[in-house]
Structures are given as structure tokens and as C-alpha cells.
Amino acid sequence: MTNENKKMTYQSETGRISQIVLKHVNEAFINDQVIESQWESLNYSGCPDFSRSVIEYDRMVHIFRESGIEVQFLEVDRRTNLDSIYVRDASVICDKGAILCNMGKQARRNEPLSLEKTYRSMGINIAGAITGEGILEGGDVVWIDERTMVVGQGYRTNAEGIRQLKTLLGDCVDEVLIAQLPHWRGLSDVFHLMSILSPVDRDKALVYSPVMPAVIRQKLLAKGIHLIEVADEEFEAMACNVLALAPSKCLMLAGNPKTRTRLERAGVEVYEYAGDEISVKGAGGPTCLTRPTMRERSLPLSSN
């Protein structure tokens, strides 16, 4: 996927989003009967209410459209389940195109196949796929800058998946850092790298340091990135899972006032959405719900 427009990049978490892929709750949850048949087996903390889910989702989409973001929706695919609403995890985007993941959660293995069809219809090249014994989920992959990536290794992403990712990225990156993730609550829990690290600008990142590998934290500081700490009491409420809509402009799940205040004191404009049904019960925040496919290139950090 050669980027002919030098003002755009595929390798950023913080440039202004110009295009985003979503799976609307109508196509993921479908109806209350489908939800009722799946939520327990997928380890949701509660049964989402379909009507309230639609309201929450539409309000979130409104924020994207008001921000000038082109929204592309995935279609219904009966091979997938409720979890397919969390579209980030099924792929990684780089300048070569989309790399399809091999999901660590067995129940989500069909999601990359569904996403591939949409990418091809959008003209996005498929640069490859994680296969075989390799597992990788997009929530474990974070661009720190356009040439540096951090990948979390844990229950959803393994060493073989990271090895394959590096091969597929090729010369797209100068450095791939590996963050060893904690056991936390075990195999059934959702603990991705973006649970503890969300860039919000080229020189700012929201983090939860108590469980962040020291080597990654030191690397961020060495790159001149200011670390904004999530409030301890808000960590399990997904306070660290925020989506940068543009440099120093982010979307976060409502209900984390202390972390919001810390972001605002650091000069970050914060938008909130209510996500009791679409986020809290399935443990997926705004980065999980979205797959930005193109962003504006940010200005580089000052060398002073």
C-alpha cells in the first residue's frame, strides 16, 4: 500500500484520523437473541442490552463524523460473534497494507477473514497474514512513531506471531520493541498492550506504569514522550484505553474523571462516550472498537 500522499501515514496512533473501519453494533450484536446465546461463553461481564447498545454506538459514530472522519462499516458475517465489534484486534496496518492477525482467542479466529473482504473493497492491500502457530492481536501492537513499534507478548500474542509480524513489516520499521505482559487475571481476561499504553500525541502517552515493563517505559522517556499516568482506581475501568482522534485530542470511556483531568492538564482535549453496553461488558474500549486505516502525518518532535 504505497502512500503517494506524503501528508498521510498508516503508521501512527496520533495523527488526525481521516478514515476508520468500524463494525456497527447492528452487524456485530444483531439482536437480543444473538446476544443472549453468546455473551456468557465469550466471558462478558454481563448481557448487553441491544437497544441501549445501538444508542451508545450511534453517539460514538456521531463523534467520529463530527470530527471529519470517513467511516467504513463491516457487513454482517455469521462466521463471527459479538466480539467482532472490537475491530482493532483482527489486523495491523502499515505502509505495505493490512496484515491479518491470527487471533489468540479461539472464538475470534474468523474475524480476519471477514475484515479482508472489506479491506479489498476499500482498495487496501493485504500485505500478509499471521498463520500456523503464530498468534497476534491488534490490541497488542502500538506505533510509537512512524518507524518504531511496540508489541505486547502475552496470552493473545506469542513469540511466533511477533516473528512473523516482523518479517511481514520488513523495511516499514526500524525497531520493534517487545513488551512482556503480565498474567493479570489469566487466560480468560482481556489484557492487551493498549490496556497500559495509549499514545495521545507524538510527545504524550497515557500509561499505567505499575504493570508496564521498565524497558518500555524507559524507551518512551528516552524518546521525549511525556507519560500521563492513569489513576490507580480507574485502571480496571479501562481508563488507559483511549483513542487519539488527532494530536492531543482523544476519545475515552465515560466514568474515569481523574484520568480525564490528568489528560486535560497535559493539554489534551477529551471527548467521552457512554459505553456501559458496548465497552464495559465486553471489556473493549475505544481503541478496541475502531481500526483507523489512515491518519494525517504529525509534525516530528523538536530536536531541541
N, C-alpha and C positions, 0 to 999 in steps of 0.2 A: 504494500500500500504506500506507494511513493507520495510524499506530501509535497505537492507542487506549490502550494500556498505557504510561503515561509512565515506567515503570520500565525499559522495554525500548527498544533502539535498533537500527537496521540500519546505522548509520553510525559504526562503531567497529571498531578492531582489537584492543582490550584489555579491554573489558568481559567479564564472565563469559559464556561461550558457553552458551546454553540449547538451541540447535538447530543441527545441522550436516548438510550433504549430503556424502555420500561415494560413490565408485564402488568397490565391493569388487573385489579382485583377481580373484575368481571371474568377475565380469562384464566386467572390462577385459582381463585376460590370457587367460582362458577355459581354456587348456590349453597344454601344452608345444609342441604342433604349431603353434598360432597364434603363439606367441612366436617360434618358430624361423623362421616365414615373414615376420616383420615387424621384428625388432629391429635388423637391420643397416640397412635402408632408413630407419628412424626415427632413426638416428645414436646408438643406445645404445652405451655403452662396453663392454658385454658382454651375453651372452644370459642373461636372468633364468631362474632355476630355479623352476618353477611351485609345487612343493610347499613349498619354503622361503619363497617369496613369500607363500603363504597363511598360514603360521605367523607371519611378520613382521606381516602386515596384521592378523590377528586379535588379536595382542598390542597393536597400536596402538589398535584399536577398543575393547579392554578398558579402556585408559586413559581414553578418552572416556566410556565408560559409568560407570566408577568415579567420574568427575568430575561425574556427574549430567547429562550432555549427551544430549539426544534425538537419535538418529541416524537419518537418512533415506538409503536407498540407491538409486542409479540402477539401472535394469534393463540387461540385455544389449541392445546395439544394434549390429548387424552393419555399420552405416554408419561406425562409429568403429573405433579401433585401440587398441594398447597405451597410447598417450598419454592416452587418456580417463580413466585412473586419476587424472590430475592435474586435478581438477575445478575448481580455483580459476580457471583461465585462461579458462573459457568464459563467465563472466558477472561483472558488478559489481552489488552490492546497495546500494540507497539507500532512503530513506523512501518513494519513489514505487513501489518494487518492484525487479524484476530487469531489468537492462539486458544483453541478449545481445550477446556480443562477436563480432567478425569476426576469426578467428584469423590471426596473422601467419605461422604455419607452415601451409603449404597442406594438408598431410596431416591437419590437425586441423579443417578447415572444417566438418565435420558435427557437432561436439560441441555447439555451442549449440542446435541443433535437438533433440538428444536431451535436453538439460537442460531445455528449455522444457516438455516434456511432464510431467516430474516437478514442476517449479515449479507448474504449473497444478493438478496433483493435490493439492498441498500448500496451495493457496489463495493462493499468492504471485502478485501481479500482475506482468504483463510490461509494463514501462514503456517498452520500445522496444528497438531493435537497431542496432548499428553496421553500416552497409551500404556497398555500392559500393566506392569506392577507399579508404575508411576501414578501417584495421586497428587492433585493440586487443585486448590480452590482460590478464586479471585480475591476473596476477602483476606487472603494471606499475602497478597502482592501489592506493594506500595512503591510508587515512584517518588523518590526524594528530590530529584531534579531530573532533567531530561536524559541524563546519562548514568544515573545511579538508581538502583532498585534495591529494596529490602524485601526478603521473602521469609515468612514465618514458617518454621518447621514444627509440626505438632501432629495432632490426630487427624487433621484434614489435609495436610500436605506433607509428603515424605521426601526423603533424600533423592530417590529416583525421579520423582516428579520435578524436583528442583534441577536435577542434572539435565533432564530433557528440556526444561524451560530455558536454561542457559544456552543449550545447543540451538534451539529454535530462535532465540533472540539474536544470536550471532553478534554482529558488529553494531547492533542497536544500543548496546550498553558498554560502558567502560568498567562498571563494577556491580556485582550482585552480592549483597550482604545477606547473611543468613542469621535470622533471629530464632533462637531455640525457645519455643513457647512452653509455658508451664502446664502441668497436668490439670490444674484448676479443679473443675468438677468432673473431669473424666471424659470418656468416650462419647457419652450421650449429650454432652454440653456443646454449645457453640462458642468456641474461643478461637477467633481469628486474630491475625496481627492487627487488623483495624479495630479490634477491641481495646487496644492500648496505644495506637498511633494513628492520628489523622492530621495530615498536613492541611493548613488553612491559608498559607501564603508561602512564597519562596523562602521567607525567613522566619516562619512561625509554624509551630505544630502543637496540636493538643495531644497530651500524652498522659499515661498513668504509670509513673515511674516505679512504684513498688514491685511491679511484675515485669518491668522492661529489662531485657538483657543489658548489662552495663556497657558492653562493647557497642551496642547500637545507640544507646543514649550518648556515649562519648563521641560517636561519629556524627551525630546530629549537631552537637555543640561545636565540634571542630569545623563543621560546615557553616557556622554562624547562624544556626537556627535557634530562635528563642523558643523555649519549651514552656507551654502553658499547662499547668497541672490540673487534672480533673480532681474535683472534691472527692475525698475518700468515700463519703456516704452516698455519692451519686454514681460511683463506678458501675455497680451492678444494674443500674437503671439505664445503661448504655450511653452515659454522658460523653464518653470518649468517641463514640461513633457519630461523627459529623461530616457532612458533605460540603466541600468548598464549591460554591456556585461561581465564584470569581475570587481574585486575590482579596483576602481579608473580608470576605462575605460568605457566610456559611448557613447551612440548614441543619437544625438539630431537633431531636425529640423533645417535646414539651415535658416539663416536670423536673428539670435539673437547673434550678435558679442559681445556685452557687457557681457552677461551672460556666453558665451563661455570663454571669457578672465578670468572671475572670477573663473570658474571651473579650468582652466589651472593653474592659480596662486595658487590654492589649491592643485595642484599636480594631477589633473585628466586629463587623456588622452581623447581627444574628437574626435569622428567621426561624420560627418554630412551627412545627406541625403536631397535631394531636395524633398519637399512634397507638392507642390502647389495643386496638384490634389488629392492625396491620404490622405493628412492630413489637409491642411488648409480649404478646402471647406467643409469637414465633421467634422471638429474640433476634430480630433483624432491624437495625436502624437505617438511616437514610442512605448510607453508602451501600448497604446490602440491597436496598430496594432499587438501586439505579446502576446503570452501566454507561457512564459518559463515553462517547466514542470520538469526540473531537473537542479540543479546547483551544482558546487563543494562547499564543506563546506569551509568557510573562517576561518582564524585563529581568535580566540577570542580576544577582546580588552585587552590590557595590564591592569593589576590591579594597576600599579604604578601611 
